[in-house]
Amino acid sequence: MTEATGSTEGRQRTGQLAIQKVYLKDLSYEAPGTPGVFREDWKPAVEIELGNKASSLGNDMYETVLAVTVTVKSADKVAFLCEVQQAGIFHISGFPEQAMPAILATACPNVLFPFAREVVADVVAKAGFPQLLLAPVNFESLYAQELQRKQAEAAEEAPKAH
């Protein structure tokens, strides 16, 4: 059992991330290959693009928008294109300022992705295509790759600046 002394000395302040709202910001669906694609052998090639952006709303509130674009081709023709912008408002406090970019690029998209995956699955099924379930995404790994890419670009630019 731990005794509470009432003193905050020696205790580390912990950060908090709270979901305030999750909402669909934008949705676009096109099926230029229909109806012909329904009469052909279905051999889909799926391409998925992910992106996210975050903005401060003030008072420790942030909006993060996760963009998911799914392009499916069959026989080199676009069968359908589904673009989803899933957004959320988050209250984030108690973290060091230098940690905020990582939180906004990893923790928030991790919350939003299941909602975006559900939108894609529903739209694709309602459009008459076989179920499309997007695999989980490791946003931490994507963020680390983006940091490495930026560092490599900065290293390339440094000799040119002299």
C-alpha atoms as one frame of an Amber mdcrd trajectory, in Angstrom:
protein
   0.000   0.000   0.000   1.313   3.432  -0.871   1.019   6.366   1.448  -0.093
   9.660  -0.063   1.862  12.559   1.386   0.156  15.347  -0.481   3.515  16.491
  -1.826   4.215  16.545  -5.549   7.974  16.463  -5.052   9.532  13.378  -6.556
   6.457  12.624  -8.643   6.614  12.947 -12.375   3.827  14.776 -14.115   2.083
  12.502 -16.583   0.562  13.588 -19.844  -3.033  13.139 -20.811  -4.628  12.553
 -24.184  -8.412  12.622 -24.259 -10.664  12.136 -27.266 -13.175  14.975 -27.488
 -14.777  14.181 -30.851 -14.278  11.808 -33.801 -15.923  12.752 -37.079 -15.885
  12.172 -40.811 -14.492  15.352 -42.367 -14.591  14.353 -46.039 -15.560  11.337
 -48.121 -15.169  10.798 -51.847 -15.926   7.681 -53.850 -15.634   7.123 -57.579
 -16.129   3.954 -59.621 -15.085   4.828 -63.169 -14.715   1.158 -64.108 -18.345
   0.252 -63.525 -20.319  -1.500 -64.818 -17.678  -3.185 -66.997 -15.493  -4.177
 -64.050 -18.333  -6.339 -62.680 -18.293  -8.476 -65.861 -14.525  -9.071 -65.879
 -12.379 -11.444 -63.830 -11.799  -9.711 -60.508  -8.037  -9.480 -59.977  -7.672
  -6.417 -57.783  -4.477  -4.489 -57.222  -4.901  -2.346 -54.116  -2.904   0.813
 -53.481  -3.251   2.619 -50.157  -1.944   6.091 -49.353  -1.946   7.521 -45.852
  -1.351  11.034 -44.618  -2.159  13.083 -41.586  -2.025  16.654 -40.468  -2.635
  18.310 -37.158  -3.466  21.813 -36.058  -3.770  23.510 -32.717  -7.200  24.760
 -31.706  -5.854  26.477 -28.584  -6.252  25.568 -24.916  -4.478  22.205 -25.338
  -6.986  21.176 -28.023  -5.820  19.772 -31.364  -7.478  18.571 -34.526  -5.848
  15.663 -36.320  -7.025  14.629 -39.793  -6.105  11.189 -41.103  -6.366  10.923
 -44.894  -6.773   7.442 -46.361  -6.881   6.995 -50.136  -7.599   3.553 -51.552
  -7.241   2.971 -55.287  -8.227  -0.445 -56.630  -7.400  -1.465 -60.166  -8.418
  -4.578 -62.025  -6.853  -5.390 -65.392  -4.979  -2.050 -65.241  -8.249  -0.100
 -65.067  -9.348   1.841 -62.009 -12.273  -0.058 -60.520 -12.790   2.417 -57.705
 -11.179   5.170 -55.693 -12.201   5.880 -52.100 -10.847   8.880 -50.198 -11.633
   9.324 -46.515 -10.605  12.132 -44.195 -11.304  10.938 -40.672 -10.780  13.632
 -38.076 -10.692  13.987 -34.349 -10.430  16.659 -31.716  -8.102  15.752 -28.889
  -7.282  17.379 -25.561  -3.559  16.844 -25.035  -1.766  18.198 -21.999   1.153
  17.504 -19.697   3.592  16.341 -22.385   6.865  18.093 -23.181   6.563  20.372
 -26.220   9.128  18.313 -28.162   6.890  15.217 -27.801   3.844  16.864 -29.409
   4.736  16.195 -33.085   5.151  12.479 -32.347   1.893  12.308 -30.372  -0.050
  14.085 -33.112   1.484  11.862 -35.816   1.136   8.535 -34.010  -1.283   8.388
 -31.081  -4.045  10.420 -32.721  -3.972   8.550 -36.069  -4.000   5.268 -34.110
  -7.324   6.364 -32.616  -8.730   7.526 -35.974  -7.657   4.629 -38.213 -10.308
   2.081 -37.106 -13.023   4.640 -37.905 -11.539   5.304 -41.362 -11.189   1.551
 -41.984 -14.877   1.087 -41.187 -15.900   3.887 -43.589 -13.842   2.347 -46.414
 -15.267  -1.132 -45.764 -18.861   0.158 -45.692 -18.556   2.298 -48.836 -16.836
  -0.437 -50.841 -19.435  -3.039 -49.838 -22.340  -0.690 -50.609 -20.767  -0.047
 -54.023 -21.089  -3.744 -54.882 -17.429  -4.738 -54.558 -15.997  -7.524 -52.388
 -15.283  -6.593 -48.793 -12.088  -4.576 -48.337 -10.584  -4.662 -44.863  -7.526
  -2.468 -44.409  -4.725  -4.022 -42.382  -3.612  -2.297 -39.177  -1.027   0.442
 -39.623   2.054   1.050 -37.482   2.017   4.852 -37.287   5.065   4.855 -34.997
   7.107   3.161 -37.731   5.773   5.539 -40.401   6.682   8.523 -38.213  10.206
   7.156 -37.645  10.627   6.643 -41.414   9.480  10.217 -42.065  11.985  11.562
 -39.512  14.784   9.558 -41.163  13.764  10.864 -44.598  13.830  14.469 -43.343
  17.220  13.938 -41.695  18.619  12.478 -44.925  17.279  15.449 -46.903  18.807
  17.887 -44.403  22.151  16.050 -44.631  22.057  16.309 -48.431  21.235  20.016
 -48.286  23.943  20.861 -45.718  26.924  20.536 -48.128  25.062  22.569 -50.764
  24.597  25.448 -48.326  28.338  26.071 -48.029
